[in-house]
Amino acid sequence: MTPRQRYLAIETSSPRLSLALGNEEKILAVYRGPHDWRHAESLFDGMKTLLNRARWPLQSLSGVAVSVGPGSFTGIRIGLAMVRTLGQSLKIPVVGVSSLEVMAAGAKTKAEWLVPQIDALRGQVFSGLFQRNGSGFLRRIWAETMTPPEAWIKKIKRRSGKQSLWISPPKGCYPDAQVLLDLARPRLAAAGPESYQSVLPLYIRRAAAEERRR
């Protein structure tokens, strides 16, 4: 009998730390941290709690997924540093998934057109356009971008016409590790042990310190 896969998903791009464990078929355990941006302090403890709940040793993991942004620069770096360390030390596959794709896939709606938004501050949002068919297959129509929300929504509505449209609020709607793991599962099955090297952040905008220097 083929051993079950043991996958971990890490979402640190938003204010709420979110973790999930699962195998090749289903989600087995989840962990959600406080809404406080303290991922550097709470990620390791959250992983320990979740792994203890499932009775999985850290060394037994067979793949790790992470949300690569857009979102918090600091949060994204923390998540990426963790999965790269796990991938390299355990020699297991690592995959990255867009935070906006995770939000679109997790939208509780029957709408065909999906527009997740993340507050990018300074009157901007990170967003993208996705389309979901009747069987649940998600397709990226327009890539992730940073844009003023008013002009963006007008453009979206012209594209979607009279078809059903879901638009998330820029605040209070976050990617979830359960959805991240569901999206990552087939990608993990196809990835190799060196894949951690190609998992890169999706920043879109320069860090605030870099923008100030410019």
C-alpha positions in Angstrom: 0.0 0.0 0.0 1.4 3.4 -1.0 2.1 5.6 2.0 -0.1 8.7 2.4 1.5 12.1 1.5 1.9 14.5 4.4 1.5 18.1 3.2 1.8 21.4 5.1 0.5 24.7 3.8 1.7 28.1 5.2 -0.1 31.4 4.6 1.7 34.4 6.1 0.9 37.1 3.5 -2.1 38.5 5.5 -2.5 39.7 9.1 -3.9 36.3 10.1 -1.5 33.3 10.2 -3.1 30.3 8.6 -1.7 26.7 8.5 -3.2 23.5 7.2 -2.1 19.8 7.1 -3.5 17.3 4.6 -2.7 14.3 2.5 -3.3 13.7 -1.3 -7.1 13.6 -0.8 -8.2 15.9 2.0 -7.5 18.5 4.7 -6.8 16.8 8.1 -6.1 19.7 10.5 -6.0 23.6 10.4 -4.5 26.3 12.6 -5.4 30.0 12.6 -3.3 32.5 14.5 -4.5 35.8 16.0 -5.1 38.8 13.7 -2.0 40.6 14.8 0.8 40.3 12.2 3.1 38.6 14.6 4.0 35.8 12.3 7.7 35.8 13.2 6.8 34.9 16.7 3.8 32.6 16.1 4.7 30.6 13.0 6.9 28.0 14.7 4.6 27.6 17.6 1.6 27.3 15.2 3.4 24.6 13.2 4.3 22.7 16.4 0.7 22.8 17.6 -0.6 21.6 14.3 1.9 18.8 13.9 1.3 17.6 17.4 -2.4 17.6 16.8 -1.9 15.3 13.7 0.9 13.3 15.5 3.2 14.0 12.6 7.0 14.5 13.2 8.3 17.5 11.3 10.7 15.1 9.4 7.7 13.1 8.1 6.5 15.9 5.8 6.5 15.1 2.1 5.7 18.5 0.7 5.1 22.2 1.6 3.1 24.9 0.0 3.3 28.7 0.7 1.4 31.8 -0.4 3.9 34.0 -2.2 2.0 37.3 -2.3 1.1 39.9 -3.0 0.6 41.0 0.6 2.8 41.9 3.5 6.5 42.1 2.5 7.5 40.9 6.0 4.9 38.1 6.1 5.8 36.8 2.7 9.5 36.7 3.6 8.8 34.8 6.8 6.7 32.1 5.0 9.2 31.7 2.2 12.2 31.4 4.6 10.4 28.6 6.4 9.4 26.6 3.4 12.8 26.9 1.7 14.4 25.7 4.9 12.0 22.8 5.1 12.4 22.0 1.4 16.2 22.0 1.5 16.7 20.2 4.8 14.0 17.5 4.3 14.6 17.2 0.5 10.9 17.6 -0.2 8.9 19.5 -2.9 7.9 23.1 -2.3 5.4 25.1 -4.3 4.3 28.7 -4.1 0.7 30.0 -4.9 -0.5 33.5 -5.4 -2.4 34.9 -2.5 -5.0 36.3 -4.8 -5.5 33.0 -6.5 -6.1 31.4 -3.1 -8.7 34.1 -2.3 -10.5 33.6 -5.6 -10.5 29.8 -5.2 -11.9 30.1 -1.6 -14.6 32.6 -2.5 -18.0 31.5 -1.1 -20.0 32.4 -4.2 -21.5 30.9 -7.3 -20.3 33.9 -9.4 -18.4 33.0 -12.6 -16.0 36.0 -12.4 -13.9 36.5 -9.3 -12.0 39.6 -8.3 -10.0 39.2 -5.1 -8.6 42.4 -3.6 -5.9 43.2 -1.1 -5.4 46.7 0.3 -2.0 47.9 -1.0 -2.3 51.2 0.9 -1.9 54.7 -0.7 -5.2 54.4 -2.5 -4.2 51.2 -4.4 -5.2 47.5 -4.3 -3.5 44.3 -5.3 -6.0 42.4 -7.5 -6.5 40.1 -10.4 -9.3 38.6 -12.5 -10.2 34.9 -12.3 -13.0 32.9 -14.0 -14.5 29.7 -12.5 -16.6 27.3 -14.6 -19.4 25.1 -13.4 -17.1 22.3 -12.4 -15.0 24.6 -10.1 -12.0 24.9 -12.4 -10.3 28.3 -11.8 -8.7 30.2 -14.7 -6.6 33.3 -14.4 -7.8 35.9 -16.9 -5.8 39.0 -15.9 -2.6 38.6 -13.9 -2.1 40.1 -10.5 -1.5 43.8 -10.5 -1.5 46.9 -8.3 -4.1 49.5 -9.4 -6.4 52.3 -8.2 -9.6 50.4 -7.3 -12.2 52.6 -9.0 -10.7 52.4 -12.5 -10.0 48.7 -12.0 -13.5 47.8 -11.1 -14.9 49.7 -14.1 -12.5 47.8 -16.4 -13.6 44.5 -14.8 -17.3 45.2 -15.2 -16.7 46.0 -18.9 -14.9 42.7 -19.3 -17.5 40.5 -17.4 -20.5 42.2 -18.9 -23.8 40.9 -17.4 -22.2 37.7 -16.1 -22.2 37.1 -12.3 -19.3 38.9 -10.6 -17.8 38.5 -7.1 -15.5 41.3 -5.8 -13.9 41.0 -2.4 -13.6 43.9 0.0 -9.9 45.2 0.1 -9.9 44.6 3.9 -11.1 41.7 6.0 -11.0 39.0 3.3 -7.8 36.9 3.5 -6.3 33.8 1.9 -6.7 30.6 3.8 -4.2 27.7 4.1 -6.9 25.1 3.5 -7.6 26.5 0.1 -3.9 27.0 -0.5 -3.3 23.3 0.1 -6.1 22.2 -2.1 -4.6 24.3 -5.0 -1.1 23.1 -4.3 -1.7 19.4 -4.0 -1.4 18.5 -7.7 1.6 20.9 -8.0 3.3 19.2 -5.1 2.8 15.8 -6.7 4.6 17.0 -9.8 7.4 19.0 -8.1 10.9 17.7 -7.3 13.1 18.0 -4.2 15.0 21.0 -5.6 11.8 23.0 -6.3 12.4 25.2 -3.2 15.0 27.1 -5.3 12.4 28.3 -7.8 9.7 29.5 -5.3 9.9 33.3 -5.4 7.9 36.1 -3.8 5.2 37.9 -5.8 5.7 41.4 -4.5 4.4 43.6 -7.4 5.4 46.7 -5.6 8.8 47.7 -4.1 9.1 47.7 -0.3 8.3 50.9 1.4 11.9 51.6 2.4 13.0 51.2 -1.3 10.3 53.5 -2.5 11.3 56.1 0.0 15.0 55.9 -1.2 13.8 56.5 -4.8 
